[in-house]
Amino acid sequence: YPWGAYAAGWGTSFSNPLVSGTVAMMLGKNGSCTFAQVPTAVRQAQWISDPQVGSGRLDTLKALTYCAKH
């Protein structure tokens, strides 16, 4: 973010590139996921009990390690 600051972001326009990048890593050259595992792996989100943030926060590490374990 400009000037070394942080900012909040939400919504599909903000989330889509983050989820797409995570899925690309999961299916990439060194990824261990199959197409069938992707939806369940991405749902390994960090739960946030705030109805304004939807289902939780994407946890890329949990998504990647889910496929390695299953």
Rosetta constraint file for C-alpha pairs under 8 A:
AtomPair CA 1 CA 5 HARMONIC 5.55 0.50
AtomPair CA 1 CA 6 HARMONIC 5.92 0.50
AtomPair CA 1 CA 7 HARMONIC 6.99 0.50
AtomPair CA 9 CA 14 HARMONIC 6.15 0.50
AtomPair CA 10 CA 14 HARMONIC 5.50 0.50
AtomPair CA 10 CA 15 HARMONIC 6.52 0.50
AtomPair CA 10 CA 53 HARMONIC 7.40 0.50
AtomPair CA 11 CA 15 HARMONIC 6.05 0.50
AtomPair CA 12 CA 16 HARMONIC 5.56 0.50
AtomPair CA 13 CA 17 HARMONIC 7.67 0.50
AtomPair CA 14 CA 18 HARMONIC 7.48 0.50
AtomPair CA 15 CA 19 HARMONIC 6.20 0.50
AtomPair CA 16 CA 20 HARMONIC 5.92 0.50
AtomPair CA 17 CA 21 HARMONIC 5.95 0.50
AtomPair CA 18 CA 22 HARMONIC 6.27 0.50
AtomPair CA 19 CA 23 HARMONIC 6.20 0.50
AtomPair CA 19 CA 42 HARMONIC 7.76 0.50
AtomPair CA 19 CA 58 HARMONIC 7.43 0.50
AtomPair CA 20 CA 24 HARMONIC 6.11 0.50
AtomPair CA 21 CA 25 HARMONIC 6.35 0.50
AtomPair CA 22 CA 26 HARMONIC 6.27 0.50
AtomPair CA 22 CA 60 HARMONIC 5.94 0.50
AtomPair CA 22 CA 63 HARMONIC 7.82 0.50
AtomPair CA 22 CA 64 HARMONIC 7.97 0.50
AtomPair CA 23 CA 27 HARMONIC 6.16 0.50
AtomPair CA 23 CA 38 HARMONIC 6.97 0.50
AtomPair CA 23 CA 42 HARMONIC 7.80 0.50
AtomPair CA 24 CA 28 HARMONIC 5.55 0.50
AtomPair CA 25 CA 30 HARMONIC 7.80 0.50
AtomPair CA 25 CA 31 HARMONIC 6.02 0.50
AtomPair CA 25 CA 64 HARMONIC 7.76 0.50
AtomPair CA 26 CA 30 HARMONIC 7.98 0.50
AtomPair CA 26 CA 31 HARMONIC 4.62 0.50
AtomPair CA 26 CA 32 HARMONIC 6.36 0.50
AtomPair CA 26 CA 33 HARMONIC 5.49 0.50
AtomPair CA 26 CA 38 HARMONIC 7.56 0.50
AtomPair CA 26 CA 63 HARMONIC 7.73 0.50
AtomPair CA 26 CA 64 HARMONIC 5.85 0.50
AtomPair CA 26 CA 67 HARMONIC 7.84 0.50
AtomPair CA 27 CA 31 HARMONIC 4.92 0.50
AtomPair CA 27 CA 32 HARMONIC 6.78 0.50
AtomPair CA 27 CA 33 HARMONIC 5.65 0.50
AtomPair CA 27 CA 34 HARMONIC 6.79 0.50
AtomPair CA 27 CA 35 HARMONIC 7.54 0.50
AtomPair CA 31 CA 64 HARMONIC 7.75 0.50
AtomPair CA 32 CA 64 HARMONIC 7.78 0.50
AtomPair CA 32 CA 67 HARMONIC 5.81 0.50
AtomPair CA 32 CA 68 HARMONIC 5.81 0.50
AtomPair CA 33 CA 37 HARMONIC 6.00 0.50
AtomPair CA 33 CA 38 HARMONIC 6.66 0.50
AtomPair CA 33 CA 64 HARMONIC 7.79 0.50
AtomPair CA 33 CA 67 HARMONIC 5.03 0.50
AtomPair CA 33 CA 68 HARMONIC 7.29 0.50
AtomPair CA 34 CA 38 HARMONIC 6.64 0.50
AtomPair CA 34 CA 67 HARMONIC 7.92 0.50
AtomPair CA 37 CA 41 HARMONIC 6.03 0.50
AtomPair CA 37 CA 67 HARMONIC 6.77 0.50
AtomPair CA 38 CA 42 HARMONIC 6.05 0.50
AtomPair CA 39 CA 43 HARMONIC 6.35 0.50
AtomPair CA 40 CA 44 HARMONIC 6.91 0.50
AtomPair CA 41 CA 62 HARMONIC 7.44 0.50
AtomPair CA 41 CA 63 HARMONIC 4.52 0.50
AtomPair CA 41 CA 64 HARMONIC 7.18 0.50
AtomPair CA 41 CA 66 HARMONIC 5.67 0.50
AtomPair CA 41 CA 67 HARMONIC 6.64 0.50
AtomPair CA 42 CA 58 HARMONIC 7.15 0.50
AtomPair CA 42 CA 59 HARMONIC 7.67 0.50
AtomPair CA 42 CA 60 HARMONIC 7.59 0.50
AtomPair CA 42 CA 63 HARMONIC 5.18 0.50
AtomPair CA 43 CA 58 HARMONIC 7.71 0.50
AtomPair CA 43 CA 63 HARMONIC 7.50 0.50
AtomPair CA 44 CA 58 HARMONIC 7.48 0.50
AtomPair CA 44 CA 59 HARMONIC 6.66 0.50
AtomPair CA 44 CA 62 HARMONIC 5.99 0.50
AtomPair CA 44 CA 63 HARMONIC 5.83 0.50
AtomPair CA 44 CA 66 HARMONIC 7.81 0.50
AtomPair CA 45 CA 55 HARMONIC 7.62 0.50
AtomPair CA 45 CA 56 HARMONIC 5.68 0.50
AtomPair CA 45 CA 57 HARMONIC 5.39 0.50
AtomPair CA 45 CA 58 HARMONIC 4.85 0.50
AtomPair CA 45 CA 59 HARMONIC 5.16 0.50
AtomPair CA 45 CA 62 HARMONIC 7.50 0.50
AtomPair CA 45 CA 63 HARMONIC 7.91 0.50
AtomPair CA 46 CA 56 HARMONIC 5.45 0.50
AtomPair CA 46 CA 57 HARMONIC 5.03 0.50
AtomPair CA 46 CA 58 HARMONIC 6.43 0.50
AtomPair CA 46 CA 59 HARMONIC 6.11 0.50
AtomPair CA 47 CA 55 HARMONIC 6.70 0.50
AtomPair CA 47 CA 56 HARMONIC 4.50 0.50
AtomPair CA 47 CA 57 HARMONIC 6.51 0.50
AtomPair CA 48 CA 53 HARMONIC 7.36 0.50
AtomPair CA 48 CA 55 HARMONIC 7.29 0.50
AtomPair CA 48 CA 56 HARMONIC 4.97 0.50
AtomPair CA 48 CA 57 HARMONIC 6.96 0.50
AtomPair CA 49 CA 56 HARMONIC 7.81 0.50
AtomPair CA 50 CA 54 HARMONIC 7.48 0.50
AtomPair CA 53 CA 57 HARMONIC 7.94 0.50
AtomPair CA 59 CA 63 HARMONIC 6.31 0.50
AtomPair CA 60 CA 64 HARMONIC 6.15 0.50
AtomPair CA 61 CA 65 HARMONIC 6.08 0.50
AtomPair CA 62 CA 66 HARMONIC 5.86 0.50
AtomPair CA 63 CA 67 HARMONIC 6.95 0.50
AtomPair CA 64 CA 68 HARMONIC 6.90 0.50
AtomPair CA 65 CA 69 HARMONIC 6.33 0.50
AtomPair CA 66 CA 70 HARMONIC 6.23 0.50
